[in-house]
Amino acid sequence: MLVGADVVRTAGLPALGRQEQPLGEVDGGFRLAMRTLDLFRPSVGASVIGMAQAALDAAVAHASNRQAFGRPIREFQAVSHQLAEMATRLEAARALVYAAAEAYDRGDQRVARRSAMAKLFATETAQQVIDAAIQVHGAVALERGHLLEHLYREVRAPRIYEGTSEIQREIIARDLFRQAAKD
Ligand SMILES: Cc1cc2nc3c(=O)[nH]c(=O)nc-3n(C[C@H](O)[C@H](O)[C@H](O)COP(=O)(O)OP(=O)(O)OC[C@H]3O[C@@H](n4cnc5c(N)ncnc54)[C@H](O)[C@@H]3O)c2cc1C
């Protein structure tokens, strides 16, 4: 069913649903779910940053070892500039994820917006970085079982779960308008 994601079956939890053991406040379920997403979205960002960092490391190593036209391919500016771009975007994504995690820990009022930005930017960036790492590798990265072939499949789902990229943009835009109405 899924593009490369490893799935596990879900199971019912018999302890849930007992009236004497509510999870959180009664009638506070939606708020609780939203607060949980504020935490999970930076976590998704952190996980894809790990994937993208692995892809960047692999690309740097490959570009240093792979020879073409008598030299390592990292000596071609078309390759080295791609690596620089990947590293820069990844660093920006990491900074947004740290900022959202710090906002969550601090109980910041704007955490929903920060978490949405972190998830949106990190997942979209990770996909770009992994795609670029494949380009630097050439055909070898497309072989089944190659690290990048695996990452290319794994990085797709995070743009969908915990709220799609479109929903993150909705959250950010709504917060912008809310803020503008206050100012
Ligand atoms: C690997 C994986 C694990 C998952 N784990 C869980 C889980 O543990 N628990 C759980 O509850 N769910 C889980 N999901 C489901 C996930 O949350 C949904 O797939 C996701 O919310 C999108 O819903 P959908 O697939 O029904 O797409 P749809 O809601 O049908 O969306 C289809 C498209 O329409 C766009 N769209 C929809 N509504 C709007 C809107 N209002 N504004 C703009 N664009 C919109 C979406 O962005 C998307 O591009 C998981 C999904 C995956 C892939």
The ligand as a MOL file (V3000), in Angstrom:
LIG
                    3D

  0  0  0     0  0            999 V3000
M  V30 BEGIN CTAB
M  V30 COUNTS 53 58 0 0 0
M  V30 BEGIN ATOM
M  V30 1 C 2.5310 6.3490 6.8830 0
M  V30 2 C 1.2730 6.9730 7.3830 0
M  V30 3 C 0.9510 6.8530 8.7250 0
M  V30 4 C -0.2300 7.4030 9.2090 0
M  V30 5 N -0.5120 7.2640 10.5270 0
M  V30 6 C -1.6810 7.7210 11.0100 0
M  V30 7 C -2.0210 7.5520 12.3840 0
M  V30 8 O -1.2510 6.9830 13.1570 0
M  V30 9 N -3.1960 8.0160 12.8240 0
M  V30 10 C -4.0640 8.6550 11.9940 0
M  V30 11 O -5.1300 9.0760 12.4350 0
M  V30 12 N -3.7650 8.8450 10.6810 0
M  V30 13 C -2.6040 8.3900 10.1760 0
M  V30 14 N -2.2920 8.5730 8.8540 0
M  V30 15 C -3.2640 9.2360 8.0010 0
M  V30 16 C -2.8690 10.6520 7.6810 0
M  V30 17 O -3.0450 11.4900 8.8040 0
M  V30 18 C -3.7330 11.1030 6.4800 0
M  V30 19 O -3.3310 10.3340 5.3560 0
M  V30 20 C -3.5770 12.5830 6.2180 0
M  V30 21 O -4.1650 13.3500 7.2350 0
M  V30 22 C -4.2320 12.9890 4.8880 0
M  V30 23 O -5.5330 12.5010 4.8480 0
M  V30 24 P -6.0090 11.6790 3.5560 0
M  V30 25 O -4.9830 10.6500 3.2390 0
M  V30 26 O -7.4030 11.2220 3.8400 0
M  V30 27 O -5.9920 12.7340 2.3890 0
M  V30 28 P -7.1060 13.8220 2.0820 0
M  V30 29 O -7.5460 14.5040 3.3490 0
M  V30 30 O -8.1300 13.2100 1.2000 0
M  V30 31 O -6.2480 14.8820 1.2590 0
M  V30 32 C -6.0040 14.7330 -0.1380 0
M  V30 33 C -5.3790 16.0260 -0.6510 0
M  V30 34 O -6.2890 17.1240 -0.4310 0
M  V30 35 C -5.6510 18.1330 0.3260 0
M  V30 36 N -6.5950 18.7440 1.2610 0
M  V30 37 C -7.5200 18.1270 2.0310 0
M  V30 38 N -8.1620 19.0070 2.8020 0
M  V30 39 C -7.6340 20.2180 2.5170 0
M  V30 40 C -7.8860 21.5460 2.9690 0
M  V30 41 N -8.7800 21.7990 3.9100 0
M  V30 42 N -7.1480 22.5440 2.4570 0
M  V30 43 C -6.2080 22.2970 1.5120 0
M  V30 44 N -5.9320 21.0840 1.0440 0
M  V30 45 C -6.6310 20.0550 1.5340 0
M  V30 46 C -4.5440 17.4090 1.1060 0
M  V30 47 O -3.5090 18.3030 1.4900 0
M  V30 48 C -4.0720 16.3820 0.0780 0
M  V30 49 O -3.1750 16.9850 -0.8160 0
M  V30 50 C -1.1190 8.0580 8.3480 0
M  V30 51 C -0.7680 8.2070 6.9780 0
M  V30 52 C 0.4010 7.6660 6.5080 0
M  V30 53 C 0.7450 7.8320 5.0470 0
M  V30 END ATOM
M  V30 BEGIN BOND
M  V30 1 1 1 2
M  V30 2 1 2 3
M  V30 3 2 2 52
M  V30 4 2 3 4
M  V30 5 1 4 5
M  V30 6 1 4 50
M  V30 7 2 5 6
M  V30 8 1 6 7
M  V30 9 1 6 13
M  V30 10 2 7 8
M  V30 11 1 7 9
M  V30 12 1 9 10
M  V30 13 2 10 11
M  V30 14 1 10 12
M  V30 15 2 12 13
M  V30 16 1 13 14
M  V30 17 1 14 15
M  V30 18 1 14 50
M  V30 19 1 15 16
M  V30 20 1 16 17
M  V30 21 1 16 18
M  V30 22 1 18 19
M  V30 23 1 18 20
M  V30 24 1 20 21
M  V30 25 1 20 22
M  V30 26 1 22 23
M  V30 27 1 23 24
M  V30 28 2 24 25
M  V30 29 1 24 26
M  V30 30 1 24 27
M  V30 31 1 27 28
M  V30 32 2 28 29
M  V30 33 1 28 30
M  V30 34 1 28 31
M  V30 35 1 31 32
M  V30 36 1 32 33
M  V30 37 1 33 34
M  V30 38 1 33 48
M  V30 39 1 34 35
M  V30 40 1 35 36
M  V30 41 1 35 46
M  V30 42 1 36 37
M  V30 43 1 36 45
M  V30 44 2 37 38
M  V30 45 1 38 39
M  V30 46 1 39 40
M  V30 47 2 39 45
M  V30 48 1 40 41
M  V30 49 2 40 42
M  V30 50 1 42 43
M  V30 51 2 43 44
M  V30 52 1 44 45
M  V30 53 1 46 47
M  V30 54 1 46 48
M  V30 55 1 48 49
M  V30 56 2 50 51
M  V30 57 1 51 52
M  V30 58 1 52 53
M  V30 END BOND
M  V30 END CTAB
M  END
